Structure formats: C-alpha cells, structure tokens
Amino acid sequence: MAIDGEPVPGTFAAEDELFGIGQALADAGSGIFELAPAGALGEDLAAPEREMDWMRRLSAAIGRPVTFALTQNDHDPDSWRRMLELAGTARAEGARVRPQVAGRPVTLLLGFETFHPFAYTPSWAEVGLLPVSERVAKITANPELRARLVREASTPDPTMLQFLDPAKAFPLGDPPNYEPDPSESVAARAAASGRDVYDLYLDLLMENDGRALIMRPLLNYTDANLDAVREMLLHPTSAWGLGDGGAHCGTTCDASTPTFMLAHWARDRDHGQLPIEWVVRKMTSETASLYGLGDRGTVAVGQRADLNVIDHAGLRLHAPEMAYDLPGDARRFIQRADGYVATILAGQVTFENGEDTGARPGQLIRGAR
C-alpha cells in the first residue's frame, strides 16, 4: 500500500498493467511471468474462469510461460479443481500456462518465538519481553498468572482466531508431522483429555523450554489430509514450488519441502505414496524446463554437475529452530535434516554429511540457457 492508500502492483494490478509487465518479457525473449491470482483464498467464486482467461491471453501475447500459485482454500475448497481443468484445456490449446503447487500444507508456525493466542492478552505484558526460557519459568511459578492467561485467551479477537484456532492447530513435534490426523489438533486433544483447550494450548507451547511449535495449516488442509495436494502434484500441467523463504521467514519454514517430498511422499506416507523417481523428476528436470534452465535438471553428459547423494532410508527432518542471525538480529527459521551424504554443485562438494565444506562454485544466473 502506498502512502496515499493506493494499492501497489505487488498486491493488485489491472489487466493493462499486467500485459505491460509481460511485454518486457516478450521484448527480452526470456523470462517467466509468475503471479498469485485473484480469488486464491476463495473470496471470489467467479475468479478461476476470469483469471485463466487473461492468463491464457497473456501467454499467447508475450510468447512466454505464465505460472500461478494454486492451493486449496477453506472458503471454496474445490476451486483448485476448476483451475486445473481450465489449465488443462489451455495447455491443449497451446497456451503455456502452468499451475505451481506446494508439496504440503501452507502453514504458520505458532510458538513463543513467533505468535500465539496468549500474545494478544493483557497479562502477556508481564512476560512478553523476557527471554523465552524465563517466560516459561515465570508462568510455571505463578499459577495466578497462568490462570489469567488462560482465561483471557479464551475470548480471542475474531480477527486473530482464524490464525490461531485450536481446532485447526496441531503440535508439530520432532520429527515434524506435516500431515496430522484431526484427532491431534489442540482442540481435539483437549476434548479427549477433558481439559480446558487454552490450558492445554499453553502447556504445548511451553514444551521444549518454550521452543515447541504448533502448526496452523492455512491452505491445502481443508480435508485434514494431503489428498488434494497429491492430486495437484500429479496433474500433467502442474509445476512443483511455492516455497516461502522471504518476507515470512520468521513465521514459517518451507526450505525443508524437498526433503519432505522425498521422505513423506516417496517413503513414509501410509497410503498414496509417490514413486521416488517421479518425485525427483518433479523437483529437478520439470522445474528446470519450466524456467528454461536447459543445462541442468538431469544427470547426463554435458549437463551441469549439480547432484545430491542421499541416504534415502536415513533421511529425516528435524523440527524448525529460530535463528537470530539476520541484520539487526532479525529472526528466521532454519531446519536441519539427516541423510544428505553430499551436495555437489558444478562438480564440487559444497556440503558433506550436512556440514559446509566452504566451497562456493555457484554464480548468479540470468535468464534461460
């Protein structure tokens, strides 16, 4: 939003502006047009047809691929199916339009180092500025303070409830569980144990010395499973992606999604597993082809030697951790994994058994090759 209240193009843009931006790609003869379409959160039931119409016309006009975010939302849970059908029709007619889909829920990570129901209560001011471990100690030592926090959190602000709803919030655990059963929600666990839901919520947040995390799926989890994600991934027009590692690095952590794809979808899921060779291809050669990176994405003579040597049986994600290592001690989530024997970039080993070797053979690339 600009200082005068006018929405900036990063949020809203008229069709002529979108086509103007796209023309720059046409002039360059390179690049890909990426966007989050209107109605992505289910706020406009007519959006799929309208958005696909201009995306098809844009792709034809500029001769470049157009890729857009596709997720399942709780307000219009089947709109993703309509978008996939429209994308399939567009592709059959020659349009280069590709839905970009995630490999797991789009989530918020709730915790004492991010945000949570108790942060919006008056009594949180008594502990909110303390180091995390001291918050836990003070709440534990002061039953009266704890009772106030629970009581005040029990009447949440309706605007924040959508992000903190205990019926849709799940303890993440270590190793983290990104496809929890509905019975594992904070509300369901409280009901099963006969406890006050916010009393349990507070206990869960205080685990691991106050560094425990609770996952709140915002998208791709309407059905409390990842069956919709599986269908989106398998659609012939879709590309894999949508990782968020920028503006929201202090509230979510998507850097681990490739490991999740290899471990959960190709090994651990108790139904509907995906073949490991399919998962690898989806994340490598198909992504490279979408962006025109013809020198990578396959293991072949003449290709760039970017490789991972992986102990698939030993592949394991750890829970995300908060690091305060950005400028100004700003925070970001990091997430570690076991099972990566070596990461090789352009033929040089950059990581060995998870440890940085110090090699830096990478370079900035611009455009297709």
C-alpha positions in Angstrom: 0.0 0.0 0.0 1.4 3.4 -1.0 1.5 6.3 1.5 -1.7 7.7 -0.1 -3.6 4.4 0.4 -3.4 3.3 -3.2 -2.7 -0.5 -3.6 0.7 -1.1 -5.2 1.1 -3.6 -8.1 2.5 -6.2 -5.8 -1.0 -6.8 -4.4 -3.4 -5.6 -7.2 -2.8 -4.8 -10.8 -5.2 -4.0 -13.7 -5.0 -6.1 -16.9 -3.3 -3.4 -18.9 -0.6 -3.2 -16.3 -0.1 -6.9 -16.3 0.2 -7.0 -20.0 2.6 -4.1 -19.9 4.8 -6.0 -17.5 4.6 -9.1 -19.7 5.6 -7.1 -22.7 9.0 -6.6 -21.1 9.5 -10.4 -21.1 8.4 -10.5 -24.8 10.9 -7.8 -25.7 13.7 -9.7 -23.9 12.6 -13.0 -25.4 13.2 -14.6 -22.0 11.8 -15.0 -18.5 8.6 -16.3 -16.9 5.6 -14.5 -15.6 4.7 -15.6 -12.1 1.7 -14.5 -10.0 -0.8 -15.2 -7.2 -4.2 -15.0 -8.9 -7.2 -13.1 -7.6 -9.6 -15.3 -5.6 -6.8 -17.6 -4.4 -8.3 -17.6 -0.9 -11.8 -18.4 -2.1 -13.1 -14.9 -1.7 -14.4 -14.7 -5.3 -16.2 -17.8 -6.7 -16.0 -16.5 -10.3 -12.2 -15.9 -10.1 -11.0 -19.2 -11.7 -12.6 -18.6 -15.1 -11.8 -14.9 -15.2 -8.2 -15.3 -14.1 -7.5 -18.2 -16.5 -8.9 -16.1 -19.4 -6.4 -13.3 -19.1 -3.5 -15.6 -18.3 -4.1 -17.6 -21.5 -4.3 -14.4 -23.5 -1.2 -13.0 -21.8 0.9 -16.2 -22.6 -0.2 -16.0 -26.2 0.5 -12.3 -26.5 4.1 -12.4 -25.0 5.1 -15.9 -26.0 6.4 -16.7 -22.5 5.3 -19.2 -19.8 2.8 -18.0 -17.2 2.8 -19.8 -13.8 0.5 -19.1 -10.9 0.0 -20.2 -7.3 -2.6 -23.0 -6.9 -3.7 -24.1 -3.5 -6.8 -25.5 -1.7 -8.5 -22.9 0.4 -11.2 -23.4 3.1 -13.7 -21.0 1.7 -14.0 -22.6 -1.8 -12.4 -26.0 -1.3 -12.9 -27.2 -4.8 -11.8 -24.1 -6.8 -8.4 -25.7 -7.4 -10.0 -28.5 -9.4 -11.7 -25.9 -11.6 -8.3 -24.2 -12.1 -6.7 -27.5 -13.0 -9.4 -28.3 -15.6 -9.0 -24.8 -17.1 -5.2 -25.1 -17.2 -5.5 -28.5 -18.9 -7.8 -27.0 -21.6 -5.5 -24.1 -22.0 -2.5 -26.3 -22.4 -4.3 -28.5 -25.0 -5.0 -25.3 -27.0 -1.3 -24.3 -26.9 -1.2 -21.9 -24.0 1.9 -22.0 -21.8 0.1 -21.7 -18.5 1.3 -23.8 -15.5 -0.2 -24.0 -12.0 2.5 -24.0 -9.4 1.6 -26.2 -6.4 3.2 -26.9 -3.0 4.1 -30.3 -1.7 2.5 -29.9 1.7 0.2 -27.5 3.7 0.9 -23.8 3.6 1.4 -23.1 7.3 2.0 -20.7 10.1 4.3 -21.9 12.9 2.9 -20.8 16.2 5.2 -20.5 19.2 6.6 -18.3 21.9 9.2 -17.0 19.4 6.6 -16.2 16.7 3.0 -15.5 17.8 0.3 -17.4 19.7 -3.1 -16.9 21.4 -1.6 -15.6 24.7 0.4 -12.8 23.0 -2.9 -10.9 22.5 -4.0 -11.0 26.1 -3.4 -8.1 28.6 -1.5 -10.3 31.0 1.1 -11.3 28.4 2.7 -7.9 29.0 4.1 -9.3 32.3 6.3 -11.8 30.5 6.4 -10.9 26.8 9.7 -9.1 26.9 11.5 -11.8 28.9 13.8 -14.3 27.2 11.8 -17.4 26.2 13.0 -19.7 29.0 12.3 -17.0 31.6 8.7 -16.7 30.3 8.2 -20.4 30.8 9.7 -20.3 34.3 7.6 -17.3 35.4 4.4 -18.8 34.1 5.2 -22.1 35.7 6.0 -20.5 39.1 2.9 -18.2 39.1 -0.4 -20.2 39.0 -2.4 -17.0 39.2 -0.7 -15.5 36.1 -1.2 -18.8 34.3 -4.9 -18.8 35.1 -5.3 -15.2 33.9 -3.6 -16.0 30.6 -5.8 -19.0 30.0 -9.0 -17.0 30.9 -8.1 -14.1 28.7 -7.1 -16.2 25.8 -10.5 -18.0 25.9 -12.2 -14.9 24.4 -10.0 -14.4 21.4 -10.2 -11.5 19.0 -12.2 -12.8 16.0 -9.7 -11.4 13.5 -6.8 -13.4 15.1 -8.8 -16.6 15.8 -8.6 -17.6 12.1 -4.9 -17.8 12.5 -4.8 -19.4 16.0 -7.9 -21.6 16.0 -7.2 -24.5 18.3 -9.4 -26.8 16.2 -7.1 -26.2 13.3 -3.8 -26.1 15.2 -1.5 -29.2 15.6 1.6 -29.7 17.6 4.4 -30.1 15.1 6.7 -32.4 17.0 10.2 -33.6 16.3 10.4 -35.2 13.8 7.7 -32.8 12.5 4.4 -34.2 11.3 3.0 -32.2 8.3 0.0 -34.5 7.8 -1.5 -34.8 11.3 -4.8 -36.6 12.0 -7.7 -34.4 13.1 -7.6 -36.1 16.5 -4.2 -34.5 17.0 -5.5 -30.9 16.9 -5.2 -28.9 20.1 -9.0 -28.8 20.5 -9.4 -32.5 19.9 -6.7 -33.4 22.4 -8.2 -31.1 25.0 -11.7 -32.7 24.5 -10.3 -36.2 24.7 -8.5 -35.4 28.0 -11.2 -33.3 29.5 -9.0 -30.3 29.8 -9.6 -26.6 29.0 -8.5 -26.1 25.5 -6.4 -23.0 26.2 -4.8 -24.6 29.3 -3.6 -27.4 27.1 -2.6 -24.9 24.4 -0.3 -23.1 26.9 1.2 -26.4 28.1 2.0 -27.4 24.5 3.7 -24.0 23.8 5.8 -24.3 26.9 7.3 -27.7 25.9 11.0 -27.8 25.0 11.7 -24.9 27.3 9.2 -22.7 25.4 10.5 -23.5 21.9 7.9 -26.0 20.9 6.0 -25.2 17.7 2.3 -25.6 16.7 1.4 -25.9 13.1 -1.6 -23.9 11.7 -2.3 -25.1 8.2 -3.8 -22.1 6.2 -4.0 -23.7 2.8 -4.0 -27.3 1.4 -5.5 -28.9 4.5 -9.3 -28.3 4.3 -9.9 -32.1 4.3 -7.3 -32.7 7.2 -5.1 -34.7 4.8 -2.9 -34.1 1.8 -5.0 -36.0 -0.8 -5.8 -32.7 -2.6 -2.1 -31.9 -2.7 -1.4 -35.3 -4.2 -3.9 -34.7 -7.0 -2.5 -31.3 -7.7 1.1 -32.7 -7.9 0.1 -35.4 -10.2 -1.8 -33.2 -12.7 0.2 -33.1 -16.0 0.1 -29.3 -16.2 1.4 -28.6 -12.7 4.8 -27.5 -11.6 6.1 -28.0 -8.0 7.1 -25.0 -6.0 5.6 -22.2 -3.8 8.2 -22.3 -1.0 8.2 -19.2 1.2 11.7 -18.1 2.4 11.4 -14.4 2.2 9.1 -12.0 4.0 7.6 -14.7 6.2 10.9 -16.4 7.3 10.1 -15.7 10.9 6.7 -17.4 10.8 7.1 -20.4 8.5 9.8 -22.6 7.1 9.4 -24.1 3.6 13.1 -24.8 2.9 12.5 -28.4 4.1 9.8 -29.2 1.5 12.2 -31.0 -0.9 13.2 -33.3 2.0 9.6 -33.7 2.9 8.8 -34.7 -0.7 11.5 -37.4 -0.7 10.7 -38.7 2.8 7.0 -38.4 3.2 5.7 -38.8 -0.3 8.2 -41.4 -1.5 8.7 -43.4 1.7 6.7 -42.7 4.8 3.1 -42.0 3.8 0.8 -44.9 4.7 -1.2 -44.6 1.6 -0.9 -42.9 -1.8 2.9 -42.8 -1.9 4.5 -41.5 -5.0 7.4 -43.2 -6.8 10.8 -41.7 -5.8 11.8 -41.4 -9.4 8.7 -39.4 -10.1 9.3 -37.1 -7.1 12.9 -36.5 -8.2 11.8 -35.7 -11.7 9.1 -33.3 -10.5 11.6 -31.3 -8.4 14.5 -31.3 -10.9 14.0 -31.7 -14.6 10.4 -30.4 -14.7 11.4 -27.3 -12.7 14.4 -26.7 -14.8 12.3 -27.0 -18.0 9.7 -24.5 -16.7 12.4 -21.9 -16.1 14.3 -22.7 -19.3 17.4 -23.9 -17.5 18.4 -26.4 -20.1 21.9 -27.0 -18.7 20.6 -28.8 -15.5 17.9 -31.0 -14.1 19.1 -34.3 -15.5 22.2 -36.5 -15.0 23.7 -36.6 -18.4 26.9 -35.9 -20.3 27.3 -32.1 -20.9 25.0 -31.1 -18.1 26.0 -29.1 -15.1 27.0 -31.5 -12.3 24.5 -30.4 -9.6 23.9 -33.5 -7.6 22.7 -34.7 -4.1 23.9 -38.1 -2.8 21.2 -39.1 -0.3 20.8 -42.0 2.2 17.1 -42.3 1.5 16.5 -44.8 4.3 18.2 -42.4 6.8 16.5 -39.2 5.5 15.0 -37.4 8.5 13.8 -33.9 9.1 14.3 -32.1 12.4 11.9 -29.5 13.9 12.5 -25.9 12.7 14.6 -23.7 15.0 14.6 -20.0 15.3 17.9 -18.2 14.5 18.6 -14.6 15.1 21.3 -14.1 12.5 19.8 -11.6 10.1 20.9 -7.9 10.1 19.7 -6.3 13.3 19.4 -9.7 14.9 16.2 -10.3 13.0 14.8 -13.8 13.2 14.4 -16.6 10.7 13.6 -20.2 10.9 16.2 -22.8 9.9 15.5 -26.5 9.6 18.1 -29.3 9.6 18.0 -32.8 8.1 19.9 -36.0 8.3 20.6 -38.2 5.3 22.4 -35.9 2.9 25.7 -37.6 2.3 26.9 -35.0 -0.1 25.7 -31.9 -2.1 27.7 -31.3 -5.2 27.5 -28.0 -7.1 29.1 -27.8 -10.6 31.2 -30.8 -9.7 32.4 -29.5 -6.3 31.3 -30.9 -2.9 29.7 -28.0 -1.0 28.2 -30.0 1.8 29.3 -33.3 3.2 27.2 -35.1 5.8 25.4 -31.9 6.4 28.5 -29.8 7.0 29.5 -26.8 4.9 32.8 -27.5 3.1 33.4 -23.9 2.3 33.3 -24.4 -1.5 31.4 -21.7 -3.3 31.3 -22.6 -7.0 27.8 -21.1 -7.6 27.1 -17.9 -9.5 24.2 -15.7 -10.4 22.4 -16.7 -13.5 20.1 -14.5 -15.6 17.6 -16.0 -18.0 17.2 -19.2 -19.8 20.1 -21.3 -21.1 
